[in-house]
Structures are given as C-alpha cells and as structure tokens.
Amino acid sequence: MDIHLTDVKTNRFIGQYGTEKLGKLKSVMIHTPKTSLNIINKNNYKYYLFNKSPNYHKFINEHIRYSQFLKSLGIEVLELSSLVSENIDLMNKHPNLTYLHDVGVVNTNGAILSKMCPGGREHEDIVLKEALTNLGIPIFHEFNTGDNFEGCLMLSPDTLLIANTERHTEASIMKGIPKFLEIFKKVIYVKIPKLRRYMHPDMIYNRISDTLALAYIPAFLKTFLITKDAKIQIDFKTYMANNGVEIINITNREQLYWGTSFIPLEPNVIIHYDFSLTTKTQKMLHDRSVKIIKFHPDDALLAGGGSLRCLTLRLYRGN
C-alpha cells in the first residue's frame, strides 16, 4: 500500500521521505505565488532574477495547470502556503520561492537547505524550513548567515554533486562538504563558468536512470572526487562511464533551454518542457527506451527563467 505524506486534519508527516534513490516520484511540494508575484514589475524584474515582468494571471493559471498536470501523473502535490503559518509575511515577499527546488533537496537523513544569495532570494530557506518541519521532515544541514550555497544534486544514495556556480562561494561549499560526507561516501565537486546560464547545478547535469544521464560537458572545467580520505581530480565523463553511467552530451542550444533541468518521474521516464531537447537527442533517448512526458508552458510561466525542475521540490521517491 502506498503511503501518503500528509494527514488532512493535522498537515503532519505520516510517511517516508527521501529522493536519493531514483524510484517512482510519489510526493512533491510546489508554491503558487499568488501574493508575491504582484511584486514583480518592469522596474525590478532583473533584481528578482526574472527575464521579464510576467503576466500575473497567465503565470498563476499556468502554475495551477502544472500542478494539475503533476496530479494527473499520480503524484501527491503539496502547496507550500498550506504548510506555513509563522512566516507567511516572509513567504509573500519572495516571488522566487515558486522555484522551490533551488532552496533544498530531501534525503532520507533529512533536508539540505540552500542559503540563497542576497538580491531577491535571501531568507527563502527560513520559509521552506518551517514547511518541512511541519511535515515532520528534519533538517540535516543548513548554512550560516553570510554563506552562499544554492543547490546540489544527489547522483545516487552514495554520491553528491556540487557545482561552484555564480550562486555559490567556494568557502561555503568547503564548509558543507565534511557534513555531506557524513551521509554520502563521495562528493563530486565541479568548477564551472560563473555565468547566469549555469546558475544552478541542474543546468549542467541530470540523471535519467541509474545508468543514463544528460549533461553539458563543456561546463565541467575542473572536476574533483572528494572522500573522507582524499581529493583527486577526475575526468567526469570517464569517471561516470567507469561507474556504469552513460552520459549523453547536450548541445549549447539545449543547455540554454534547460536541457538537463527536467524531472525524472521514474527510471527512464522524464517530465520536460516540450521544446528543450532537439529531435536528435530525443531519438537518442528513445533508442535507449526513455519516455519523455512533455509539458508546453505559456510564455508567462517562462518569465522567471526557471525550469519545471526548479518549480518542483521532490519529497519522496518510492518503488
């Protein structure tokens, strides 16, 4: 029998959590920014990292349509706003909270919270921490004030990938690695160009199954394998191949259109924008028995420059 994350009366967590194993996606959290999106206008959209000022009603309607789309796939969808009471005012001041995945990842040991950079996104972790706590999901690690750390990728139950993006600092990353090595055997640390197009690590890599992934290899400038005992430089694609993972390298155009920033629904089934991957890449995936479930967004939903993955905080993957 499948478990359910929440009890309607208490909003308390009564099931499992964790997404490091690439099983069937069961539960997610999203945030429809019905109040905060009104903050964005033509004068401040760049400050809030939007590509343009969105059409409010179209953006909200598209977000609701996306929520319904997830539910149609059998995924339990929780709304951030229904899990927050103490930090409602803070939540309503942060339109970028709609990109909830940027703020944390959920492991079976608890959540790893990001420390968002100043400039429109600081303190988002406070809101997410309350919501996760109200679900009974513990916080495994959070960063200190003054740190900048926006996201990491769980490649497997024993391997974490961290990319030093323009939204990270090396000092913050190095503070976190000893803590991460308490629950991961290996940390792969990647130095990449500090450009907006690589703002978060899922813009350069994402897993499709335990043996297949998409990546934008030109962004991997230097890669290091870190364990409790050593730090060595590696060639990322060769290392992954030696560990049984085939990497399909996407094109420059695909990377700009969120090519690696999709949601694995289950092994070899991904949820993606319908325009992100070229026909050639789609054929390569089809030849490897990968199914792409496509979502076509209205232009308004793209105003914030985020992917479906950014919009969707995964809470639990099951069998």
C-alpha positions in Angstrom: 0.0 0.0 0.0 1.3 3.4 -0.9 1.9 5.8 1.9 0.7 9.4 2.0 2.7 12.3 3.2 0.1 14.3 4.9 -2.9 14.0 7.2 -5.6 16.4 6.1 -6.5 17.4 9.7 -3.0 17.9 11.0 -0.8 18.6 8.0 1.7 16.4 9.7 4.0 14.0 8.0 3.0 10.3 8.4 5.1 8.6 5.8 8.6 8.3 4.3 10.7 10.9 2.6 13.9 11.0 0.6 14.7 11.2 -3.1 18.3 10.0 -3.5 17.2 6.6 -4.8 15.7 7.1 -8.3 12.4 5.4 -7.7 8.9 6.4 -8.7 8.2 10.0 -7.7 5.4 10.0 -5.2 5.2 13.4 -3.5 6.3 16.9 -4.3 5.9 20.4 -2.9 5.3 23.5 -5.1 4.4 27.1 -4.4 1.9 29.1 -6.4 3.0 32.7 -5.8 -0.5 34.3 -5.7 0.6 37.2 -3.5 4.3 37.6 -4.1 4.2 37.6 -7.9 2.5 41.0 -7.7 5.8 42.4 -6.5 7.4 41.9 -9.9 7.2 44.8 -12.4 9.1 46.2 -15.3 11.4 48.2 -13.0 12.5 45.4 -10.6 12.3 42.1 -12.5 16.0 41.9 -13.0 16.6 42.3 -9.3 14.4 39.3 -8.8 16.2 37.4 -11.5 13.2 37.2 -13.8 13.8 37.5 -17.5 10.9 40.0 -17.8 7.8 41.1 -15.8 5.3 38.3 -16.1 1.6 38.5 -16.9 0.3 37.8 -13.4 -2.9 36.0 -14.3 -1.4 33.8 -17.0 1.6 32.9 -14.8 -0.7 31.8 -11.9 -3.0 29.9 -14.2 -0.1 28.1 -15.8 1.3 27.2 -12.4 -2.1 25.8 -11.4 -2.2 23.9 -14.7 1.2 22.5 -14.0 0.1 21.3 -10.5 -2.9 19.6 -12.1 -0.6 18.0 -14.6 1.6 16.5 -11.9 -1.5 15.2 -10.1 -2.6 13.5 -13.3 0.6 11.6 -13.3 -0.3 10.1 -9.8 2.0 12.5 -7.8 0.8 13.9 -4.5 1.2 17.7 -4.7 1.6 19.8 -1.6 1.3 23.6 -1.5 3.9 25.5 0.4 1.4 28.0 1.5 -0.7 25.4 3.3 2.3 24.4 5.4 3.4 27.8 6.5 1.9 29.9 9.4 4.7 31.7 11.2 6.5 33.0 8.1 3.5 34.0 5.9 4.7 37.6 5.5 8.2 36.4 4.6 6.8 34.0 2.1 4.7 36.7 0.5 7.8 38.9 0.0 9.7 36.3 -2.1 8.3 35.7 -5.6 11.3 33.4 -6.4 10.0 30.9 -3.8 8.0 29.5 -6.7 11.3 27.9 -7.7 11.2 25.8 -4.6 13.7 23.2 -5.7 16.5 25.8 -5.6 16.1 26.1 -1.9 16.6 22.5 -0.8 16.9 18.8 -1.5 15.4 16.0 0.6 17.4 13.0 1.6 16.3 10.1 3.8 18.5 11.7 6.5 16.7 15.0 6.2 16.8 18.1 4.0 19.8 20.0 2.9 18.8 23.7 2.8 20.4 26.2 0.5 21.5 29.6 1.7 20.2 31.9 -1.1 22.2 34.8 -2.3 21.3 38.4 -1.4 19.3 40.1 -4.0 15.7 39.0 -4.0 16.1 35.5 -2.6 17.7 35.7 0.9 15.7 34.1 3.7 13.8 31.7 1.5 15.3 28.9 3.4 13.5 30.1 6.6 10.1 29.6 4.9 11.0 26.2 3.5 12.4 25.1 6.8 9.0 25.8 8.5 7.1 23.9 5.8 9.4 20.8 6.0 9.4 20.9 9.8 5.6 20.9 9.7 5.7 17.8 7.6 8.0 16.1 10.1 11.0 16.2 7.7 14.1 17.0 9.7 16.8 19.5 8.5 20.0 17.6 8.0 22.1 20.6 7.2 21.6 24.4 6.8 24.2 27.0 6.1 25.0 30.1 8.2 24.2 33.7 7.5 26.8 35.0 5.1 27.2 31.7 3.2 26.1 31.4 -0.4 25.1 27.9 -1.5 22.3 27.4 -3.9 21.7 23.7 -4.6 23.3 20.3 -5.0 22.5 17.1 -6.9 22.1 13.7 -5.5 23.6 11.4 -8.1 22.9 8.2 -6.1 22.5 7.2 -2.5 26.3 7.5 -2.0 27.3 10.3 -4.3 26.5 14.1 -4.2 27.4 16.5 -6.9 28.2 20.2 -6.1 28.9 22.7 -8.8 30.6 26.0 -7.9 28.1 28.3 -9.8 27.7 32.1 -9.7 25.3 31.5 -6.8 27.8 29.6 -4.7 31.1 30.5 -3.0 33.9 28.1 -2.6 34.2 28.9 1.1 30.6 27.9 1.6 31.0 24.7 -0.4 34.0 23.7 1.6 32.2 24.3 4.9 29.4 21.9 3.7 31.5 19.0 2.3 32.6 17.5 5.7 28.9 17.5 6.7 27.8 15.9 3.4 30.4 13.2 3.8 28.6 12.0 6.9 25.8 10.6 4.7 27.5 10.4 1.2 30.6 8.3 0.6 31.6 10.6 -2.3 31.2 14.3 -3.2 31.9 15.3 -6.8 32.9 18.9 -6.9 32.8 20.8 -10.2 34.2 24.1 -11.1 32.1 25.7 -13.9 31.8 29.1 -15.6 30.3 31.6 -13.3 27.5 32.7 -15.7 23.8 33.0 -15.3 23.1 30.2 -17.8 24.8 27.8 -15.3 23.1 29.4 -12.2 22.3 26.0 -10.5 23.9 22.6 -10.9 20.9 21.0 -12.6 21.7 23.2 -15.6 24.7 21.0 -16.4 23.7 17.5 -15.3 20.7 15.3 -14.5 20.1 11.6 -14.2 17.5 9.7 -16.2 18.2 6.3 -14.7 21.0 4.7 -12.6 22.8 4.0 -15.9 21.9 7.1 -18.1 22.2 10.9 -17.8 22.2 14.1 -19.8 25.0 16.6 -19.3 26.6 19.7 -20.8 30.2 18.6 -20.6 31.8 21.9 -21.8 30.7 23.4 -18.5 32.8 20.9 -16.5 36.1 23.0 -16.3 37.6 21.0 -13.4 36.1 18.1 -11.5 37.3 16.6 -8.3 36.3 13.4 -6.4 36.3 14.0 -2.7 36.0 11.4 0.0 36.9 11.4 3.7 40.4 10.3 2.8 41.3 12.1 -0.4 40.6 14.7 -3.1 41.6 13.8 -6.6 41.0 15.5 -10.0 39.0 13.3 -12.4 37.5 13.4 -15.9 33.8 13.5 -15.1 32.5 11.6 -18.2 35.2 8.9 -17.9 34.6 8.5 -14.2 30.8 8.1 -14.7 31.4 5.6 -17.5 33.7 3.6 -15.3 30.8 3.6 -12.8 28.3 2.3 -15.3 26.7 5.6 -16.3 26.4 6.6 -19.9 26.3 10.4 -20.4 24.6 11.9 -23.5 26.1 15.4 -24.0 23.5 18.0 -25.0 24.2 20.9 -27.3 24.8 24.6 -26.5 21.3 25.4 -27.6 19.7 22.7 -25.5 21.6 23.8 -22.4 20.3 27.3 -22.8 16.7 25.9 -22.9 17.0 23.9 -19.7 18.1 20.7 -21.5 19.3 19.0 -18.3 16.8 20.6 -15.9 14.0 18.0 -16.1 12.2 15.9 -13.6 12.7 12.1 -13.6 9.3 10.6 -12.9 10.8 7.2 -12.5 13.8 5.5 -14.2 13.8 6.1 -17.9 10.7 8.4 -17.7 11.2 12.2 -17.6 9.0 15.2 -17.4 10.3 18.1 -19.6 9.4 21.2 -21.5 8.4 20.2 -25.0 11.0 22.5 -26.6 14.1 21.8 -24.6 15.6 18.8 -26.4 16.4 18.5 -30.1 14.9 15.8 -32.3 18.3 14.2 -32.4 18.6 14.0 -28.6 15.0 12.8 -28.3 15.8 10.0 -30.8 18.9 9.0 -28.8 16.8 8.8 -25.7 14.0 6.9 -27.5 16.6 4.4 -28.7 17.5 3.8 -25.1 13.9 3.2 -24.1 13.4 6.6 -22.5 9.9 8.1 -22.4 9.6 11.9 -22.4 6.4 13.3 -20.9 6.1 16.8 -22.4 4.7 19.9 -20.9 4.1 23.0 -23.0 4.3 26.2 -21.0 2.7 29.5 -21.7 5.2 32.3 -22.3 4.2 33.8 -18.9 5.5 30.8 -17.0 8.9 31.2 -18.6 9.2 34.9 -17.5 11.1 33.8 -14.4 13.7 31.9 -16.3 13.1 28.6 -14.5 12.5 25.0 -15.4 9.9 22.5 -14.3 12.5 21.0 -12.1 13.1 24.4 -10.4 9.4 24.6 -9.7 9.2 21.2 -8.1 10.7 20.2 -4.7 10.7 16.4 -4.7 9.9 15.0 -1.3 9.6 11.2 -1.7 10.5 8.6 -4.2 9.3 5.0 -3.7 9.4 1.7 -5.5 
